[in-house]
Amino acid sequence: VRLVVLVSGSGTNLQALLDAAADDAFGASVVAVGADRTGIEGLARAERAGVPTFVESVGDHPTRDEWDERLAGRVAEHKPDLVVSAGFMKILGPHMLSAFPVVNTHPALLPAFPGAHAVRDALAYGVRVTGCTVHLVDAGVDTGPVIAQEAVPVREGDDEESLHERIKTVERRLLVETVGRMAREGWTLTGRTVRLGTGRV
Ligand code: GRF
């Protein structure tokens, strides 16, 4: 199964997928890594792993829709079975979403705390338990069907960094587990329910 991974930052979730894909038993390989900006560690991780990379910045396009269309074309060049958004900080548009199934990882228990500041928002709210969510991407912001979730405790004295790091430790494992199962066992979507183990990728 061919994965294209989209990143915008450090790429530790990407690294977890690259490490898992080194074992054929994982059932999927990362065939390319795309980003919305240059100079990020996520691209360096791909290069170190010998994986092709590409960058499509929103600012290089006259409209958001043309960026979405161009990004879809760049992704399509690699013929992915599944696109994984792992710390990609842009909302994907109709060209991307009509062309590929996209999985995203989010550092909160959706529908709580959607958006780009989930960890900060959870901490500010004062929750005692937060977590991470792996979900299919739809046209909304972190609103797609949930595939997997895992709770992560908030500890006394946590700041955004310590809490996000604790979440990311769980998130990287959950993403590898979930993407691996989708690749090996297939999956289907019925309404908002994603079922794994149904033979379709
Ligand atoms: C992850 O927690 C992801 O859920 C969020 O940003 C973080 C990206 O981390 N959107 P990394 O780039 O994978 O290290």
Residues whose N, C-alpha, C, O or C-beta is under 5 A from the ligand:
A	BS01	GRF	G9 S10 G11 T12 N13 L14 A86 G87 T105 H106 P107
